[in-house]
Amino acid sequence: MKRLILWAPLIVFVAFVAVFAAGLIAPASKEIPSQLVGKPLPLFALPQAVPERPALNSANFREGGGPRLLNIFASWCIPCAAEAPQLTQLAQAGVPIDAIAIRDRPEDIEAFLARWGNPYRRIGSDTTSHVQIAMGSAGVPETFVIDGRGIIRHQHIGEIRPEDLPAIMSALAAAR
């Protein structure tokens, strides 16, 4: 009996590690549900990020009209450059896209847009990430589908890849 008591902490520890490892190897779900889908876009007013594009505020999304994308990006973000062709393709298909530049300088944003293209109608500068955090965004890039009443209808975490375009278009259609 004394031997069993001596080995009990090790047995409990091994069981804990096994359960933890099983959860890491095969998680219940790989999706990260957004807490803001179905809720209004948080109120914000951001200054313009570059001279060529107007500033961005939450009222822009409540002006009516159809759904649009809100892309959160940064010039220093490699996946943001990788998604640039898909954003350009969406803009060419007539999808309105606005953006929030995170912790960036105007000259860096201009260089990024010159190199990778500028599909955005408005670009706001969020130098402190306050709006990004209020939206529940943890990183860049992230893209939100916002309906004409300013309600968040879909959140796409990470860069938009070519295979993601049908889901984005479907989310836009559902937001009408």
N, C-alpha and C positions, 0 to 999 in steps of 0.2 A: 504494500500500500504506500509506503514511504517513497518507493521508486516512482510510482505513478504521480505522486504529488510533485516530485522533483522535475519530471518531464512535462507536466501540464502546461507551464508557460511556453515552452518550446512548441508543443502541439498546437496551442491556441495561436501563436505567432505564425506558424506555417499555414494553418487554416486561413488566417487573415490575409496573408500574402497570396495564397491561391485564389481566394475570392476576388481580391483586388486585381490580380493579373488577368483573371478571366474577364473582368469588366473592361480592362484596357484592350484585350485582344479582340473581343467581340462585344462592343457596346450595344446597348439596346437600340439606339438610334444615332445616326450621324448628323441629323438635322438639328439646327439651332433655331428653335422657334422665336420669332420676334415678338416682343411684348407690345409693340406699337402698331402692328398690322390691324387695321380696322378702326384705328383712332386718328384724331386730327394731328396734322403736322405740328410740332411745337412752335410757338411764336418766336420769331427771330427777325433780325434786320442786320444784314452783313454788308460791309462796304465792298465796292467793286474790287476784284482781284487784279484786273488788268484794264488799262484804259479803253481797249476796244470793245469791251462788253460791260453792260450795265450791272449795277449792284443787284443783290438778291435778298428778298425777304419773304416771309411766310405768306404775306398777303398776295404775292404773285401767283400762288397756287390756289387761291380762293376766288380768282377773277372769273371763274367759269371756263367754258371751253372743255376740251377733251382731256383725257389723261396725259400725263407726261412723265418723263424720267427725271429723277434727281440723283446725280452721280457724285459720290464723294471720292476725291482723288488728291494726289500730291505729285509734284514734279519729281520728287526723289523716289517715287514708288515704281519699282520695276514691273509688277503686275498691271499697274495703271497704263504703262506703255503697251503692254501685251494686249490689253482690251481695246486700245484706240481704234483698230480697224473695225471692230464690231460696233463701237459707238458711232463711227462715221457711217457705217452701213445703215444703222438705225436712223440716223439723221437724214440720210439720203432717201430713206423710205418715208420720210415725212413725220417721224417721231420727234416731238419737241423735247429737247434735253437741256436741263439747267444743271449747274454744278456748284459744289462747295470745295474750295481748295483748302487743304488742311496744313497748318503750320508751314506756310510757304512764303517766299518773297516774290513780288511782282515780276522781277526780271527772270527768275527761275521758271515761273509759270509761263511767261511769254516764250522762253526758249523751248519749253516742253511742248507748247501748242504749235510753235513753228515747226518742230521736228515731227510730231506725231499727228498733227491735225487738230482743228478746233470745231467740234460738232455742237458746241454749247451756245445757247442764246444768251444766258446770263451766267456770271460766275461771281460768287460771293467769297470773301476771304475770311476764313475762320482760323485766325492765328493762335487762338488759345484752346481750340477744340471744344468749346462750350456747346456749340450747336451740334457738333458730331456726337458728343456724349448724350445730349438731350434727346437725340434721335435713336439712341440705343445702338449706335454704330461703334464697333470696337476697333476697327482698322480701315485701311484703304486697300483696294477700292471696295466700295459698296454702292449698290444702286437700288433706289426705291421707285416703285410705281405709285404715283400720286394721282388721285382722281380730280375732276374739275371742281370739287368742293373742298379740296385740301386734306382729304383722308388718305392715309397710307394704306395701299391695297396689297403691296407685295414688297418683299425685301430680298435682294440677291446679294449674298455675301461672297466676296472674292471677285476676281476678274470675270468679265463676261467672255466666254469662249464661243466659238462658232456653234457648237452644239447646244448652247444655252439660248440662242436667239429665238427658237420656236416658243420656249417657255416664257420669255420676256414678252414676245408679241401676244401670246395668249393672255398673260396677266394684264397687258394694256387693253386688249379687247374686253376682258371681263370687267375692267374698271370704267367702261363707258356707261 
